[in-house]
Amino acid sequence: MNIYVGNISWDLTEEDLKTAFEAHGQVTTAKIVTDKYTGKSRGFGFVEMPEKAEGEAAISGLNGKDLKGREIVVNEARPRPEGSRGDSRENRSPRGGRSQW
């Protein structure tokens, strides 16, 4: 089960995130999304848990809980829309920059 975790503290590490979720079951991966230019946290991440029941227990047990000074938001991750990468390809010029129109 893929789980979205939002409102993450800037001080939270991937190891901290993994430890919090391991209290509810096995964790395959815990990843905090970072800005590709600065390397700083973007304030959200994803946790993968192989057992759906354990993932659901983690969601209900951790949603709204304080983790390093912030109340985290935890829910089942929604799949990305097909072809979505965070920017609209239709708004890009042929040279790779944003179109002015």
Backbone atoms as SQL, in Angstrom:
CREATE TABLE atoms (id INTEGER PRIMARY KEY, chain TEXT, resi INTEGER, resn TEXT, atom TEXT, x REAL, y REAL, z REAL);
INSERT INTO atoms VALUES
  (1, 'A', 1, 'MET', 'N', 0.847, -1.170, 0.000),
  (2, 'A', 1, 'MET', 'CA', 0.000, 0.000, 0.000),
  (3, 'A', 1, 'MET', 'C', 0.894, 1.234, 0.000),
  (4, 'A', 2, 'ASN', 'N', 0.581, 2.173, -0.893),
  (5, 'A', 2, 'ASN', 'CA', 1.342, 3.417, -0.980),
  (6, 'A', 2, 'ASN', 'C', 0.602, 4.491, -0.182),
  (7, 'A', 3, 'ILE', 'N', 1.304, 5.136, 0.734),
  (8, 'A', 3, 'ILE', 'CA', 0.700, 6.092, 1.664),
  (9, 'A', 3, 'ILE', 'C', 1.337, 7.464, 1.496),
  (10, 'A', 4, 'TYR', 'N', 0.477, 8.480, 1.377),
  (11, 'A', 4, 'TYR', 'CA', 0.920, 9.872, 1.292),
  (12, 'A', 4, 'TYR', 'C', 1.039, 10.432, 2.707),
  (13, 'A', 5, 'VAL', 'N', 2.116, 11.172, 2.967),
  (14, 'A', 5, 'VAL', 'CA', 2.309, 11.821, 4.257),
  (15, 'A', 5, 'VAL', 'C', 2.599, 13.301, 3.993),
  (16, 'A', 6, 'GLY', 'N', 1.722, 14.171, 4.461),
  (17, 'A', 6, 'GLY', 'CA', 1.878, 15.600, 4.232),
  (18, 'A', 6, 'GLY', 'C', 2.104, 16.370, 5.518),
  (19, 'A', 7, 'ASN', 'N', 2.435, 17.634, 5.367),
  (20, 'A', 7, 'ASN', 'CA', 2.717, 18.551, 6.476),
  (21, 'A', 7, 'ASN', 'C', 3.899, 18.065, 7.315),
  (22, 'A', 8, 'ILE', 'N', 4.900, 17.534, 6.635),
  (23, 'A', 8, 'ILE', 'CA', 6.089, 16.999, 7.305),
  (24, 'A', 8, 'ILE', 'C', 6.982, 18.150, 7.771),
  (25, 'A', 9, 'SER', 'N', 7.493, 18.007, 8.977),
  (26, 'A', 9, 'SER', 'CA', 8.438, 18.976, 9.537),
  (27, 'A', 9, 'SER', 'C', 9.716, 18.990, 8.699),
  (28, 'A', 10, 'TRP', 'N', 10.311, 20.170, 8.580),
  (29, 'A', 10, 'TRP', 'CA', 11.563, 20.295, 7.825),
  (30, 'A', 10, 'TRP', 'C', 12.687, 19.494, 8.481),
  (31, 'A', 11, 'ASP', 'N', 12.554, 19.216, 9.792),
  (32, 'A', 11, 'ASP', 'CA', 13.585, 18.484, 10.533),
  (33, 'A', 11, 'ASP', 'C', 13.431, 16.967, 10.442),
  (34, 'A', 12, 'LEU', 'N', 12.329, 16.495, 9.910),
  (35, 'A', 12, 'LEU', 'CA', 12.059, 15.059, 9.854),
  (36, 'A', 12, 'LEU', 'C', 12.942, 14.388, 8.802),
  (37, 'A', 13, 'THR', 'N', 13.530, 13.253, 9.168),
  (38, 'A', 13, 'THR', 'CA', 14.349, 12.491, 8.220),
  (39, 'A', 13, 'THR', 'C', 13.550, 11.295, 7.710),
  (40, 'A', 14, 'GLU', 'N', 14.030, 10.685, 6.641),
  (41, 'A', 14, 'GLU', 'CA', 13.377, 9.485, 6.125),
  (42, 'A', 14, 'GLU', 'C', 13.411, 8.365, 7.163),
  (43, 'A', 15, 'GLU', 'N', 14.469, 8.304, 7.940),
  (44, 'A', 15, 'GLU', 'CA', 14.564, 7.293, 9.005),
  (45, 'A', 15, 'GLU', 'C', 13.508, 7.545, 10.077),
  (46, 'A', 16, 'ASP', 'N', 13.282, 8.816, 10.450),
  (47, 'A', 16, 'ASP', 'CA', 12.224, 9.159, 11.411),
  (48, 'A', 16, 'ASP', 'C', 10.864, 8.721, 10.883),
  (49, 'A', 17, 'LEU', 'N', 10.622, 8.979, 9.612),
  (50, 'A', 17, 'LEU', 'CA', 9.354, 8.629, 8.981),
  (51, 'A', 17, 'LEU', 'C', 9.157, 7.110, 8.996),
  (52, 'A', 18, 'LYS', 'N', 10.194, 6.394, 8.631),
  (53, 'A', 18, 'LYS', 'CA', 10.131, 4.933, 8.621),
  (54, 'A', 18, 'LYS', 'C', 9.852, 4.386, 10.023),
  (55, 'A', 19, 'THR', 'N', 10.543, 4.920, 11.010),
  (56, 'A', 19, 'THR', 'CA', 10.361, 4.468, 12.394),
  (57, 'A', 19, 'THR', 'C', 8.933, 4.678, 12.867),
  (58, 'A', 20, 'ALA', 'N', 8.342, 5.833, 12.550),
  (59, 'A', 20, 'ALA', 'CA', 6.965, 6.116, 12.967),
  (60, 'A', 20, 'ALA', 'C', 5.996, 5.105, 12.368),
  (61, 'A', 21, 'PHE', 'N', 6.200, 4.745, 11.107),
  (62, 'A', 21, 'PHE', 'CA', 5.286, 3.813, 10.441),
  (63, 'A', 21, 'PHE', 'C', 5.545, 2.362, 10.837),
  (64, 'A', 22, 'GLU', 'N', 6.775, 2.037, 11.196),
  (65, 'A', 22, 'GLU', 'CA', 7.095, 0.661, 11.605),
  (66, 'A', 22, 'GLU', 'C', 6.359, 0.246, 12.878),
  (67, 'A', 23, 'ALA', 'N', 5.891, 1.203, 13.644),
  (68, 'A', 23, 'ALA', 'CA', 5.099, 0.875, 14.829),
  (69, 'A', 23, 'ALA', 'C', 3.784, 0.191, 14.435),
  (70, 'A', 24, 'HIS', 'N', 3.402, 0.299, 13.159),
  (71, 'A', 24, 'HIS', 'CA', 2.143, -0.272, 12.679),
  (72, 'A', 24, 'HIS', 'C', 2.341, -1.451, 11.739),
  (73, 'A', 25, 'GLY', 'N', 3.589, -1.772, 11.400),
  (74, 'A', 25, 'GLY', 'CA', 3.852, -2.906, 10.519),
  (75, 'A', 25, 'GLY', 'C', 5.112, -2.727, 9.712),
  (76, 'A', 26, 'GLN', 'N', 5.302, -3.636, 8.764),
  (77, 'A', 26, 'GLN', 'CA', 6.505, -3.623, 7.931),
  (78, 'A', 26, 'GLN', 'C', 6.469, -2.462, 6.939),
  (79, 'A', 27, 'VAL', 'N', 7.598, -1.771, 6.819),
  (80, 'A', 27, 'VAL', 'CA', 7.741, -0.657, 5.881),
  (81, 'A', 27, 'VAL', 'C', 8.755, -1.064, 4.813),
  (82, 'A', 28, 'THR', 'N', 8.326, -0.983, 3.545),
  (83, 'A', 28, 'THR', 'CA', 9.227, -1.296, 2.437),
  (84, 'A', 28, 'THR', 'C', 10.123, -0.097, 2.140),
  (85, 'A', 29, 'THR', 'N', 9.520, 1.099, 1.999),
  (86, 'A', 29, 'THR', 'CA', 10.277, 2.319, 1.745),
  (87, 'A', 29, 'THR', 'C', 9.612, 3.501, 2.437),
  (88, 'A', 30, 'ALA', 'N', 10.425, 4.482, 2.778),
  (89, 'A', 30, 'ALA', 'CA', 9.939, 5.761, 3.316),
  (90, 'A', 30, 'ALA', 'C', 10.755, 6.837, 2.602),
  (91, 'A', 31, 'LYS', 'N', 10.067, 7.683, 1.844),
  (92, 'A', 31, 'LYS', 'CA', 10.756, 8.682, 1.020),
  (93, 'A', 31, 'LYS', 'C', 10.153, 10.060, 1.251),
  (94, 'A', 32, 'ILE', 'N', 11.005, 11.030, 1.555),
  (95, 'A', 32, 'ILE', 'CA', 10.587, 12.427, 1.648),
  (96, 'A', 32, 'ILE', 'C', 10.946, 13.085, 0.321),
  (97, 'A', 33, 'VAL', 'N', 9.978, 13.737, -0.289),
  (98, 'A', 33, 'VAL', 'CA', 10.196, 14.385, -1.586),
  (99, 'A', 33, 'VAL', 'C', 10.972, 15.676, -1.363),
  (100, 'A', 34, 'THR', 'N', 12.024, 15.853, -2.164),
  (101, 'A', 34, 'THR', 'CA', 12.878, 17.032, -2.027),
  (102, 'A', 34, 'THR', 'C', 12.878, 17.848, -3.318),
  (103, 'A', 35, 'ASP', 'N', 13.189, 19.119, -3.177),
  (104, 'A', 35, 'ASP', 'CA', 13.316, 20.010, -4.327),
  (105, 'A', 35, 'ASP', 'C', 14.546, 19.589, -5.118),
  (106, 'A', 36, 'LYS', 'N', 14.405, 19.454, -6.421),
  (107, 'A', 36, 'LYS', 'CA', 15.532, 18.945, -7.208),
  (108, 'A', 36, 'LYS', 'C', 16.688, 19.935, -7.318),
  (109, 'A', 37, 'TYR', 'N', 16.454, 21.204, -7.048),
  (110, 'A', 37, 'TYR', 'CA', 17.520, 22.198, -7.144),
  (111, 'A', 37, 'TYR', 'C', 18.208, 22.454, -5.803),
  (112, 'A', 38, 'THR', 'N', 17.424, 22.549, -4.729),
  (113, 'A', 38, 'THR', 'CA', 17.998, 22.868, -3.419),
  (114, 'A', 38, 'THR', 'C', 18.251, 21.638, -2.562),
  (115, 'A', 39, 'GLY', 'N', 17.554, 20.539, -2.849),
  (116, 'A', 39, 'GLY', 'CA', 17.694, 19.333, -2.041),
  (117, 'A', 39, 'GLY', 'C', 16.907, 19.392, -0.744),
  (118, 'A', 40, 'LYS', 'N', 16.185, 20.492, -0.506),
  (119, 'A', 40, 'LYS', 'CA', 15.410, 20.638, 0.732),
  (120, 'A', 40, 'LYS', 'C', 14.056, 19.947, 0.604),
  (121, 'A', 41, 'SER', 'N', 13.532, 19.512, 1.742),
  (122, 'A', 41, 'SER', 'CA', 12.232, 18.849, 1.787),
  (123, 'A', 41, 'SER', 'C', 11.143, 19.735, 1.201),
  (124, 'A', 42, 'ARG', 'N', 10.213, 19.125, 0.485),
  (125, 'A', 42, 'ARG', 'CA', 9.053, 19.852, -0.034),
  (126, 'A', 42, 'ARG', 'C', 7.868, 19.731, 0.916),
  (127, 'A', 43, 'GLY', 'N', 8.077, 19.076, 2.070),
  (128, 'A', 43, 'GLY', 'CA', 7.038, 19.018, 3.098),
  (129, 'A', 43, 'GLY', 'C', 6.079, 17.843, 2.977),
  (130, 'A', 44, 'PHE', 'N', 6.394, 16.896, 2.089),
  (131, 'A', 44, 'PHE', 'CA', 5.556, 15.700, 1.991),
  (132, 'A', 44, 'PHE', 'C', 6.405, 14.518, 1.546),
  (133, 'A', 45, 'GLY', 'N', 5.837, 13.342, 1.688),
  (134, 'A', 45, 'GLY', 'CA', 6.557, 12.143, 1.303),
  (135, 'A', 45, 'GLY', 'C', 5.615, 10.971, 1.125),
  (136, 'A', 46, 'PHE', 'N', 6.203, 9.807, 0.918),
  (137, 'A', 46, 'PHE', 'CA', 5.428, 8.595, 0.694),
  (138, 'A', 46, 'PHE', 'C', 6.051, 7.443, 1.460),
  (139, 'A', 47, 'VAL', 'N', 5.192, 6.575, 1.973),
  (140, 'A', 47, 'VAL', 'CA', 5.627, 5.374, 2.669),
  (141, 'A', 47, 'VAL', 'C', 4.952, 4.194, 1.983),
  (142, 'A', 48, 'GLU', 'N', 5.721, 3.162, 1.713),
  (143, 'A', 48, 'GLU', 'CA', 5.188, 1.951, 1.095),
  (144, 'A', 48, 'GLU', 'C', 5.166, 0.847, 2.145),
  (145, 'A', 49, 'MET', 'N', 3.984, 0.262, 2.334),
  (146, 'A', 49, 'MET', 'CA', 3.822, -0.855, 3.265),
  (147, 'A', 49, 'MET', 'C', 3.206, -2.020, 2.489),
  (148, 'A', 50, 'PRO', 'N', 3.819, -3.221, 2.558),
  (149, 'A', 50, 'PRO', 'CA', 3.346, -4.330, 1.734),
  (150, 'A', 50, 'PRO', 'C', 1.968, -4.874, 2.135),
  (151, 'A', 51, 'GLU', 'N', 1.599, -4.778, 3.396),
  (152, 'A', 51, 'GLU', 'CA', 0.320, -5.313, 3.866),
  (153, 'A', 51, 'GLU', 'C', -0.712, -4.202, 3.971),
  (154, 'A', 52, 'LYS', 'N', -1.823, -4.352, 3.244),
  (155, 'A', 52, 'LYS', 'CA', -2.872, -3.331, 3.227),
  (156, 'A', 52, 'LYS', 'C', -3.432, -3.073, 4.628),
  (157, 'A', 53, 'ALA', 'N', -3.653, -4.126, 5.410),
  (158, 'A', 53, 'ALA', 'CA', -4.212, -3.958, 6.761),
  (159, 'A', 53, 'ALA', 'C', -3.271, -3.134, 7.642),
  (160, 'A', 54, 'GLU', 'N', -1.975, -3.366, 7.526),
  (161, 'A', 54, 'GLU', 'CA', -0.997, -2.602, 8.300),
  (162, 'A', 54, 'GLU', 'C', -0.962, -1.147, 7.838),
  (163, 'A', 55, 'GLY', 'N', -1.075, -0.949, 6.523),
  (164, 'A', 55, 'GLY', 'CA', -1.112, 0.411, 5.978),
  (165, 'A', 55, 'GLY', 'C', -2.329, 1.173, 6.480),
  (166, 'A', 56, 'GLU', 'N', -3.480, 0.516, 6.488),
  (167, 'A', 56, 'GLU', 'CA', -4.700, 1.156, 6.986),
  (168, 'A', 56, 'GLU', 'C', -4.586, 1.479, 8.476),
  (169, 'A', 57, 'ALA', 'N', -3.949, 0.587, 9.230),
  (170, 'A', 57, 'ALA', 'CA', -3.731, 0.837, 10.664),
  (171, 'A', 57, 'ALA', 'C', -2.808, 2.042, 10.857),
  (172, 'A', 58, 'ALA', 'N', -1.789, 2.153, 10.019),
  (173, 'A', 58, 'ALA', 'CA', -0.860, 3.287, 10.102),
  (174, 'A', 58, 'ALA', 'C', -1.579, 4.591, 9.769),
  (175, 'A', 59, 'ILE', 'N', -2.421, 4.560, 8.748),
  (176, 'A', 59, 'ILE', 'CA', -3.168, 5.759, 8.369),
  (177, 'A', 59, 'ILE', 'C', -4.044, 6.229, 9.516),
  (178, 'A', 60, 'SER', 'N', -4.827, 5.308, 10.081),
  (179, 'A', 60, 'SER', 'CA', -5.725, 5.716, 11.171),
  (180, 'A', 60, 'SER', 'C', -4.961, 6.069, 12.440),
  (181, 'A', 61, 'GLY', 'N', -3.824, 5.433, 12.662),
  (182, 'A', 61, 'GLY', 'CA', -3.051, 5.701, 13.873),
  (183, 'A', 61, 'GLY', 'C', -2.189, 6.954, 13.821),
  (184, 'A', 62, 'LEU', 'N', -1.785, 7.358, 12.621),
  (185, 'A', 62, 'LEU', 'CA', -0.844, 8.479, 12.512),
  (186, 'A', 62, 'LEU', 'C', -1.447, 9.770, 11.971),
  (187, 'A', 63, 'ASN', 'N', -2.573, 9.700, 11.269),
  (188, 'A', 63, 'ASN', 'CA', -3.168, 10.910, 10.709),
  (189, 'A', 63, 'ASN', 'C', -3.520, 11.896, 11.825),
  (190, 'A', 64, 'GLY', 'N', -2.994, 13.106, 11.719),
  (191, 'A', 64, 'GLY', 'CA', -3.251, 14.143, 12.721),
  (192, 'A', 64, 'GLY', 'C', -2.324, 14.092, 13.928),
  (193, 'A', 65, 'LYS', 'N', -1.415, 13.129, 13.962),
  (194, 'A', 65, 'LYS', 'CA', -0.482, 13.014, 15.091),
  (195, 'A', 65, 'LYS', 'C', 0.697, 13.969, 14.919),
  (196, 'A', 66, 'ASP', 'N', 1.249, 14.407, 16.045),
  (197, 'A', 66, 'ASP', 'CA', 2.410, 15.287, 16.040),
  (198, 'A', 66, 'ASP', 'C', 3.671, 14.473, 15.783),
  (199, 'A', 67, 'LEU', 'N', 4.419, 14.890, 14.782),
  (200, 'A', 67, 'LEU', 'CA', 5.692, 14.257, 14.471),
  (201, 'A', 67, 'LEU', 'C', 6.711, 15.373, 14.277),
  (202, 'A', 68, 'LYS', 'N', 7.613, 15.522, 15.229),
  (203, 'A', 68, 'LYS', 'CA', 8.633, 16.579, 15.230),
  (204, 'A', 68, 'LYS', 'C', 8.016, 17.978, 15.146),
  (205, 'A', 69, 'GLY', 'N', 6.934, 18.189, 15.893),
  (206, 'A', 69, 'GLY', 'CA', 6.358, 19.527, 16.000),
  (207, 'A', 69, 'GLY', 'C', 5.285, 19.892, 14.986),
  (208, 'A', 70, 'ARG', 'N', 4.897, 18.950, 14.120),
  (209, 'A', 70, 'ARG', 'CA', 3.842, 19.243, 13.141),
  (210, 'A', 70, 'ARG', 'C', 2.840, 18.101, 13.101),
  (211, 'A', 71, 'GLU', 'N', 1.566, 18.448, 12.931),
  (212, 'A', 71, 'GLU', 'CA', 0.526, 17.429, 12.790),
  (213, 'A', 71, 'GLU', 'C', 0.528, 16.935, 11.349),
  (214, 'A', 72, 'ILE', 'N', 0.942, 15.684, 11.169),
  (215, 'A', 72, 'ILE', 'CA', 1.049, 15.147, 9.818),
  (216, 'A', 72, 'ILE', 'C', -0.324, 14.749, 9.273),
  (217, 'A', 73, 'VAL', 'N', -0.434, 14.802, 7.962),
  (218, 'A', 73, 'VAL', 'CA', -1.632, 14.366, 7.243),
  (219, 'A', 73, 'VAL', 'C', -1.257, 13.054, 6.568),
  (220, 'A', 74, 'VAL', 'N', -2.029, 12.003, 6.841),
  (221, 'A', 74, 'VAL', 'CA', -1.706, 10.680, 6.314),
  (222, 'A', 74, 'VAL', 'C', -2.939, 10.089, 5.643),
  (223, 'A', 75, 'ASN', 'N', -2.801, 9.689, 4.390),
  (224, 'A', 75, 'ASN', 'CA', -3.890, 8.995, 3.703),
  (225, 'A', 75, 'ASN', 'C', -3.334, 8.140, 2.566),
  (226, 'A', 76, 'GLU', 'N', -4.197, 7.320, 2.004),
  (227, 'A', 76, 'GLU', 'CA', -3.751, 6.465, 0.913),
  (228, 'A', 76, 'GLU', 'C', -3.396, 7.340, -0.286),
  (229, 'A', 77, 'ALA', 'N', -2.238, 7.072, -0.869),
  (230, 'A', 77, 'ALA', 'CA', -1.781, 7.863, -2.018),
  (231, 'A', 77, 'ALA', 'C', -2.656, 7.561, -3.227),
  (232, 'A', 78, 'ARG', 'N', -2.971, 8.615, -3.969),
  (233, 'A', 78, 'ARG', 'CA', -3.711, 8.455, -5.217),
  (234, 'A', 78, 'ARG', 'C', -2.707, 8.296, -6.345),
  (235, 'A', 79, 'PRO', 'N', -3.011, 7.450, -7.314),
  (236, 'A', 79, 'PRO', 'CA', -2.077, 7.311, -8.437),
  (237, 'A', 79, 'PRO', 'C', -2.011, 8.596, -9.251),
  (238, 'A', 80, 'ARG', 'N', -0.833, 8.875, -9.805),
  (239, 'A', 80, 'ARG', 'CA', -0.656, 10.043, -10.664),
  (240, 'A', 80, 'ARG', 'C', -1.486, 9.874, -11.925),
  (241, 'A', 81, 'PRO', 'N', -2.066, 10.959, -12.420),
  (242, 'A', 81, 'PRO', 'CA', -2.739, 10.857, -13.718),
  (243, 'A', 81, 'PRO', 'C', -1.735, 10.452, -14.790),
  (244, 'A', 82, 'GLU', 'N', -2.173, 9.712, -15.764),
  (245, 'A', 82, 'GLU', 'CA', -1.288, 9.229, -16.830),
  (246, 'A', 82, 'GLU', 'C', -0.534, 10.382, -17.482),
  (247, 'A', 83, 'GLY', 'N', 0.789, 10.286, -17.531),
  (248, 'A', 83, 'GLY', 'CA', 1.612, 11.296, -18.186),
  (249, 'A', 83, 'GLY', 'C', 1.901, 12.523, -17.340),
  (250, 'A', 84, 'SER', 'N', 1.417, 12.577, -16.100),
  (251, 'A', 84, 'SER', 'CA', 1.610, 13.759, -15.263),
  (252, 'A', 84, 'SER', 'C', 2.982, 13.735, -14.608),
  (253, 'A', 85, 'ARG', 'N', 3.716, 14.850, -14.735),
  (254, 'A', 85, 'ARG', 'CA', 5.019, 14.984, -14.083),
  (255, 'A', 85, 'ARG', 'C', 5.128, 16.313, -13.377),
  (256, 'A', 86, 'GLY', 'N', 3.995, 16.960, -13.109),
  (257, 'A', 86, 'GLY', 'CA', 4.041, 18.216, -12.383),
  (258, 'A', 86, 'GLY', 'C', 4.021, 19.454, -13.254),
  (259, 'A', 87, 'ASP', 'N', 4.125, 19.288, -14.572),
  (260, 'A', 87, 'ASP', 'CA', 3.992, 20.432, -15.459),
  (261, 'A', 87, 'ASP', 'C', 3.202, 19.982, -16.683),
  (262, 'A', 88, 'SER', 'N', 2.570, 20.915, -17.319),
  (263, 'A', 88, 'SER', 'CA', 1.758, 20.604, -18.481),
  (264, 'A', 88, 'SER', 'C', 2.623, 20.641, -19.732),
  (265, 'A', 89, 'ARG', 'N', 2.696, 19.559, -20.434),
  (266, 'A', 89, 'ARG', 'CA', 3.497, 19.489, -21.661),
  (267, 'A', 89, 'ARG', 'C', 2.881, 20.379, -22.745),
  (268, 'A', 90, 'GLU', 'N', 1.573, 20.625, -22.666),
  (269, 'A', 90, 'GLU', 'CA', 0.934, 21.472, -23.671),
  (270, 'A', 90, 'GLU', 'C', 1.371, 22.927, -23.530),
  (271, 'A', 91, 'ASN', 'N', 1.850, 23.333, -22.357),
  (272, 'A', 91, 'ASN', 'CA', 2.266, 24.713, -22.119),
  (273, 'A', 91, 'ASN', 'C', 3.757, 24.929, -22.367),
  (274, 'A', 92, 'ARG', 'N', 4.392, 23.991, -23.020),
  (275, 'A', 92, 'ARG', 'CA', 5.825, 24.119, -23.235),
  (276, 'A', 92, 'ARG', 'C', 6.100, 24.413, -24.705),
  (277, 'A', 93, 'SER', 'N', 7.082, 25.254, -24.942),
  (278, 'A', 93, 'SER', 'CA', 7.460, 25.573, -26.319),
  (279, 'A', 93, 'SER', 'C', 8.316, 24.427, -26.864),
  (280, 'A', 94, 'PRO', 'N', 8.501, 24.355, -28.150),
  (281, 'A', 94, 'PRO', 'CA', 9.302, 23.271, -28.735),
  (282, 'A', 94, 'PRO', 'C', 10.749, 23.246, -28.239),
  (283, 'A', 95, 'ARG', 'N', 11.249, 24.357, -27.730),
  (284, 'A', 95, 'ARG', 'CA', 12.642, 24.403, -27.249),
  (285, 'A', 95, 'ARG', 'C', 12.764, 24.042, -25.781),
  (286, 'A', 96, 'GLY', 'N', 11.667, 23.648, -25.143),
  (287, 'A', 96, 'GLY', 'CA', 11.749, 23.178, -23.769),
  (288, 'A', 96, 'GLY', 'C', 11.385, 24.208, -22.723),
  (289, 'A', 97, 'GLY', 'N', 11.270, 25.471, -23.087),
  (290, 'A', 97, 'GLY', 'CA', 10.878, 26.508, -22.125),
  (291, 'A', 97, 'GLY', 'C', 9.378, 26.673, -22.107),
  (292, 'A', 98, 'ARG', 'N', 8.896, 27.477, -21.226),
  (293, 'A', 98, 'ARG', 'CA', 7.459, 27.760, -21.164),
  (294, 'A', 98, 'ARG', 'C', 7.073, 28.676, -22.320),
  (295, 'A', 99, 'SER', 'N', 5.919, 28.404, -22.891),
  (296, 'A', 99, 'SER', 'CA', 5.441, 29.257, -23.969),
  (297, 'A', 99, 'SER', 'C', 4.950, 30.585, -23.387),
  (298, 'A', 100, 'GLN', 'N', 4.992, 31.631, -24.159),
  (299, 'A', 100, 'GLN', 'CA', 4.541, 32.935, -23.700),
  (300, 'A', 100, 'GLN', 'C', 3.049, 33.113, -23.897),
  (301, 'A', 101, 'TRP', 'N', 2.386, 32.177, -24.507),
  (302, 'A', 101, 'TRP', 'CA', 0.955, 32.308, -24.796),
  (303, 'A', 101, 'TRP', 'C', 0.168, 31.708, -23.711);
